Amino acid sequence: MNPEVKVFQPSNILDSASTANLSQDIDNALQSGVKQMLIDLQGVTFIDSSGLGGLVSSFKSVRSSGGKLSLCSINEQPRMLLEITGIDQVFDIYPSQQEFAQSFVASN
């Protein structure tokens, strides 16, 4: 993966506790100057409402800092939640890290 991109890989359940940790990691990356971030959800099997809110909050934080936050490798339940809520229209979503990397290289 390109060193200009920070990849986060949460696992299991994305809830209030895990989202708080993820949000802190994203804030730390922003403070260190990272502008391009990817959350790989391959290891996430469930997202609750707090997790969804945390993703949206992180998206807004990154965008307001001039960065971009994308998602990839989304499993069935998280994908259904993103589709039902319309959040899938907000994020750039990629099937895998490899496809994200190809898109990133092509656009830069």
Rosetta blueprint (number, residue, H / E / L):
1 M L
2 N L
3 P L
4 E L
5 V E
6 K E
7 V E
8 F E
9 Q L
10 P L
11 S E
12 N E
13 I E
14 L E
15 D L
16 S H
17 A H
18 S H
19 T H
20 A H
21 N H
22 L H
23 S H
24 Q H
25 D H
26 I H
27 D H
28 N H
29 A H
30 L H
31 Q H
32 S L
33 G L
34 V L
35 K L
36 Q E
37 M E
38 L E
39 I E
40 D E
41 L L
42 Q L
43 G E
44 V E
45 T E
46 F E
47 I E
48 D L
49 S H
50 S H
51 G H
52 L H
53 G H
54 G H
55 L H
56 V H
57 S H
58 S H
59 F H
60 K H
61 S H
62 V H
63 R H
64 S H
65 S L
66 G L
67 G L
68 K E
69 L E
70 S E
71 L E
72 C E
73 S L
74 I L
75 N L
76 E H
77 Q H
78 P H
79 R H
80 M H
81 L H
82 L H
83 E H
84 I H
85 T H
86 G L
87 I H
88 D H
89 Q H
90 V L
91 F L
92 D E
93 I E
94 Y E
95 P L
96 S L
97 Q H
98 Q H
99 E H
100 F H
101 A H
102 Q H
103 S H
104 F H
105 V H
106 A H
107 S H
108 N L
